[in-house]
Amino acid sequence: MTVYDIAARLPCIDVLRQRCKALAMLDVIIGGDYYTYDRAWGADEAAAMRNGSGEEYDIVFTAGGAFIRGVYHESPMFAHTHGRLWPGLLDGLPEVFRSQVDEPAFGGPGGTLNASFVLWRGAGDGRWHAGDDIDFSPADDEEEDPDGSWLLDILLDDIAEKYHEHAEEVYEVDLPRSAVGHVAGFLPLTDPVIRALDPQADPAFVRAQAEKLGYPLAEEAA
């Protein structure tokens, strides 16, 4: 799997934004720390994933569309460049996303964009894009999924099942699938759903965080 495979399967920007908010909402409820969503990323909004081991991605939602950059530290594409960007990752990038490349939060010590994969989609565009004709060799001789774009896999199809697996593996909890599906489906949040996911969660705190995220609340939980 490479960034080209991911680009072909990512949903449209609006659906992706909802899925990012849902993941952040699930983490808020169960006390997770992988997924976040910031509605005040300057003039934009941004979703992020940090796994605590150096793997990460950021998705910036702008008026011009959406920009994604991610880092898989075990990727030969990251290790072999010695702080430089792998050739081709930004080939064809529209000027509207150039400021994201220069964003200090995404840069390494020398200011170069920290990334082993990059994607973008303009507002009104019909598909996601990656750099033109990226040469994955010799990286793909060392690893089957060389660029780490598989980090976005949870955002592709059944995010409820994938988050359920994530919670089992990372937090060692067996969450009720119906409650996970409720949040993953971006349905209005209710107190019973909150309690089903974490009986110890403070519903008032969770509701406040939902409002910050822009996640919908049911009337009885508002």
JOJONOR-V588701 format. One record per residue. N is the residue number from 1. BURIAL is b if it has 24 or more other C-alpha atoms within 12 Angstrom, else e. D_FIRST is the distance of its C-alpha to the first C-alpha in Angstrom with 1 decimal. Layout:
# JOJONOR-V588701
n:N burial:BURIAL d_first:D_FIRST
n:N burial:BURIAL d_first:D_FIRST
This chain:
# JOJONOR-V588701
n:1 burial:e d_first:0.0
n:2 burial:b d_first:3.8
n:3 burial:b d_first:7.0
n:4 burial:b d_first:7.8
n:5 burial:e d_first:5.9
n:6 burial:b d_first:7.5
n:7 burial:b d_first:10.6
n:8 burial:e d_first:11.1
n:9 burial:e d_first:11.4
n:10 burial:b d_first:13.3
n:11 burial:b d_first:16.9
n:12 burial:b d_first:19.8
n:13 burial:b d_first:21.3
n:14 burial:e d_first:24.1
n:15 burial:e d_first:22.0
n:16 burial:b d_first:19.6
n:17 burial:b d_first:22.7
n:18 burial:b d_first:24.2
n:19 burial:b d_first:21.2
n:20 burial:b d_first:21.3
n:21 burial:b d_first:25.1
n:22 burial:b d_first:24.8
n:23 burial:b d_first:22.6
n:24 burial:b d_first:25.2
n:25 burial:b d_first:28.0
n:26 burial:b d_first:26.8
n:27 burial:b d_first:26.7
n:28 burial:b d_first:30.1
n:29 burial:b d_first:31.6
n:30 burial:b d_first:30.5
n:31 burial:b d_first:30.9
n:32 burial:b d_first:27.3
n:33 burial:e d_first:26.2
n:34 burial:b d_first:22.4
n:35 burial:b d_first:22.4
n:36 burial:b d_first:25.0
n:37 burial:b d_first:26.0
n:38 burial:b d_first:28.6
n:39 burial:b d_first:30.5
n:40 burial:e d_first:32.5
n:41 burial:e d_first:30.1
n:42 burial:e d_first:32.7
n:43 burial:e d_first:33.1
n:44 burial:e d_first:29.5
n:45 burial:b d_first:27.6
n:46 burial:b d_first:24.7
n:47 burial:b d_first:22.4
n:48 burial:b d_first:21.1
n:49 burial:b d_first:19.4
n:50 burial:e d_first:20.7
n:51 burial:e d_first:20.1
n:52 burial:e d_first:23.0
n:53 burial:e d_first:21.1
n:54 burial:e d_first:20.0
n:55 burial:b d_first:16.7
n:56 burial:b d_first:17.3
n:57 burial:b d_first:16.6
n:58 burial:b d_first:19.2
n:59 burial:b d_first:19.5
n:60 burial:b d_first:22.7
n:61 burial:b d_first:24.4
n:62 burial:b d_first:27.0
n:63 burial:e d_first:29.5
n:64 burial:b d_first:27.5
n:65 burial:b d_first:24.2
n:66 burial:b d_first:21.4
n:67 burial:b d_first:19.6
n:68 burial:b d_first:16.7
n:69 burial:b d_first:16.2
n:70 burial:b d_first:14.6
n:71 burial:b d_first:15.0
n:72 burial:b d_first:13.4
n:73 burial:b d_first:16.4
n:74 burial:b d_first:15.0
n:75 burial:b d_first:12.6
n:76 burial:b d_first:14.3
n:77 burial:b d_first:13.8
n:78 burial:b d_first:16.1
n:79 burial:e d_first:18.5
n:80 burial:e d_first:19.2
n:81 burial:e d_first:20.4
n:82 burial:e d_first:23.2
n:83 burial:e d_first:23.4
n:84 burial:e d_first:22.5
n:85 burial:b d_first:19.6
n:86 burial:b d_first:16.9
n:87 burial:e d_first:18.2
n:88 burial:e d_first:17.1
n:89 burial:b d_first:15.5
n:90 burial:b d_first:18.6
n:91 burial:e d_first:19.6
n:92 burial:e d_first:20.9
n:93 burial:b d_first:21.2
n:94 burial:b d_first:24.3
n:95 burial:e d_first:27.3
n:96 burial:e d_first:27.4
n:97 burial:b d_first:24.6
n:98 burial:e d_first:26.0
n:99 burial:e d_first:27.8
n:100 burial:b d_first:24.6
n:101 burial:b d_first:23.7
n:102 burial:e d_first:27.2
n:103 burial:e d_first:27.2
n:104 burial:e d_first:28.7
n:105 burial:e d_first:26.8
n:106 burial:b d_first:23.5
n:107 burial:e d_first:24.9
n:108 burial:e d_first:25.4
n:109 burial:e d_first:28.9
n:110 burial:e d_first:29.3
n:111 burial:e d_first:28.2
n:112 burial:e d_first:24.9
n:113 burial:b d_first:22.1
n:114 burial:b d_first:20.2
n:115 burial:b d_first:16.5
n:116 burial:b d_first:13.3
n:117 burial:b d_first:11.8
n:118 burial:b d_first:14.1
n:119 burial:b d_first:14.3
n:120 burial:b d_first:17.6
n:121 burial:b d_first:19.5
n:122 burial:b d_first:23.2
n:123 burial:e d_first:25.7
n:124 burial:e d_first:26.3
n:125 burial:e d_first:23.2
n:126 burial:e d_first:21.6
n:127 burial:e d_first:17.9
n:128 burial:b d_first:15.6
n:129 burial:b d_first:15.2
n:130 burial:b d_first:13.5
n:131 burial:b d_first:15.2
n:132 burial:e d_first:16.4
n:133 burial:e d_first:15.0
n:134 burial:b d_first:13.3
n:135 burial:e d_first:13.7
n:136 burial:b d_first:11.0
n:137 burial:e d_first:13.6
n:138 burial:e d_first:15.0
n:139 burial:b d_first:12.4
n:140 burial:e d_first:9.9
n:141 burial:e d_first:13.1
n:142 burial:e d_first:13.4
n:143 burial:e d_first:10.1
n:144 burial:e d_first:7.2
n:145 burial:b d_first:5.0
n:146 burial:b d_first:7.8
n:147 burial:b d_first:8.4
n:148 burial:b d_first:8.5
n:149 burial:b d_first:7.6
n:150 burial:b d_first:6.9
n:151 burial:b d_first:10.7
n:152 burial:b d_first:11.1
n:153 burial:b d_first:10.1
n:154 burial:b d_first:13.9
n:155 burial:b d_first:14.8
n:156 burial:b d_first:13.2
n:157 burial:e d_first:15.4
n:158 burial:e d_first:17.8
n:159 burial:b d_first:18.3
n:160 burial:b d_first:21.5
n:161 burial:b d_first:20.2
n:162 burial:b d_first:17.4
n:163 burial:b d_first:20.2
n:164 burial:b d_first:22.5
n:165 burial:e d_first:20.2
n:166 burial:b d_first:19.8
n:167 burial:b d_first:23.6
n:168 burial:e d_first:24.2
n:169 burial:e d_first:22.1
n:170 burial:e d_first:23.1
n:171 burial:e d_first:26.5
n:172 burial:e d_first:27.6
n:173 burial:e d_first:28.9
n:174 burial:e d_first:28.7
n:175 burial:b d_first:28.8
n:176 burial:b d_first:30.3
n:177 burial:b d_first:27.7
n:178 burial:e d_first:30.0
n:179 burial:b d_first:30.5
n:180 burial:b d_first:26.9
n:181 burial:b d_first:26.3
n:182 burial:b d_first:29.3
n:183 burial:b d_first:27.9
n:184 burial:b d_first:24.3
n:185 burial:b d_first:26.0
n:186 burial:b d_first:27.8
n:187 burial:b d_first:31.1
n:188 burial:b d_first:34.2
n:189 burial:b d_first:34.5
n:190 burial:b d_first:37.5
n:191 burial:b d_first:39.3
n:192 burial:e d_first:38.8
n:193 burial:b d_first:35.0
n:194 burial:b d_first:35.2
n:195 burial:e d_first:37.5
n:196 burial:b d_first:35.3
n:197 burial:b d_first:32.4
n:198 burial:b d_first:34.6
n:199 burial:e d_first:38.4
n:200 burial:e d_first:39.1
n:201 burial:e d_first:37.5
n:202 burial:e d_first:40.1
n:203 burial:b d_first:39.7
n:204 burial:e d_first:41.5
n:205 burial:e d_first:39.1
n:206 burial:b d_first:36.1
n:207 burial:b d_first:37.6
n:208 burial:e d_first:38.3
n:209 burial:b d_first:34.7
n:210 burial:b d_first:33.6
n:211 burial:b d_first:35.9
n:212 burial:e d_first:34.4
n:213 burial:b d_first:30.9
n:214 burial:b d_first:32.1
n:215 burial:b d_first:31.2
n:216 burial:b d_first:33.8
n:217 burial:b d_first:36.7
n:218 burial:e d_first:38.8
n:219 burial:e d_first:42.4
n:220 burial:e d_first:43.7
n:221 burial:e d_first:41.3
n:222 burial:e d_first:41.9
